[in-house]
Amino acid sequence: MVKKSSGMRIGILTAGGDCPGINAAIRGVGKTAIVKYGMEVIGISDGFTGLINKDCRELTEKDLSGILTVGGTILGTSREKPFKSDGKKKSEISKPDLIREHYEQMGLDCLVCIGGNGTLKTAYLLAQEGLNVVGIPKTIDNDVWGTDKTFGFDSAVNIATEAIDRLHSTANSHKRIMLIELMGHNAGWIALYSGIASGGDVILIPEIPYKEEKIAEYLLHRVEENKPYSIVVVAEGIKNPGKERSVAHYLSDRIFEMTGLETRETVLGYLQRGGTPSPMDRVLATRYGTAAADMIAKRDFGNMVALKNNKIVSVPLADVSGKLKLVDPDNPLVTQARNMGTSFGN
Ligand code: F6P
């Protein structure tokens, strides 16, 4: 393929919590930029920290080979939020100013920010400061407003579903109540999808406030119906009166106190974010990456790639910034699960 040279030089960074599929997105945007448009691609290390410290390297097509299936991010990440006051004196140069200065010194024509809500907000603020920015939404939490799906979510749901599947047999053998706490931040997407996929009996998500008594009543009713065990899927973001303990530990103790039924708890944690992306996430991340390169070539800046009805679209970062996509309590999946007897603890 004869490369035409657009003469553009683009920077890519990944920020916030990692997730499966980030490298597939880096590969998608980088390869398309190099192969289709003849752009130069600069990889920036550790999110916005790399821009503050000017820590970067050129990425060749060869550097982008063999990373599609690799978990995490080859660029590294951080939770650096440059617009949060860093307590520096007025006389010292601020982080956003440093970023703008380094963006210019590095000769960048565009900055691709791959991240979740925090990253996309920072991307929007940098666009306000005059940088050419394109956003790519990623997070296992699936809570980015403006897109039907983020990559990372499908992999996390697969991992959580497999974990819950495995709890069923041990719960059955011991006739126990098994609680499993899943990630998702303030959204219940992972708990809802993996709870339904694995036949969870109770699914607790932040968007539907629960009552402890309702959960206890429901679990005792299952015992009366000769159902020897129950699975309770708990999103990490639900109300936690236990405070210092995980919410699954808190509820596990409360359920035992209220019902006398034997309980155990599992906090799945970072296993949900690690390892190779699912095929669906590889495809979605690749679609987002290639579409981002096309947006850059068209100088379609200040926007985020998004999925709408299975089509890739461009959404203004101004619309995305500061919003969250939460589960609607009337989501058809919730209603269908309720119709089959699943409890949401209310
Ligand atoms: O946003 C992704 C996520 O994994 C959330 O589900 C979780 O609450 C959070 O990140 C954990 O953050 P950290 O990596 O800072 O511990």
Residues whose N, C-alpha, C, O or C-beta is under 5 A from the ligand:
A	BS01	F6P	G17 D141 M183 G184 H185
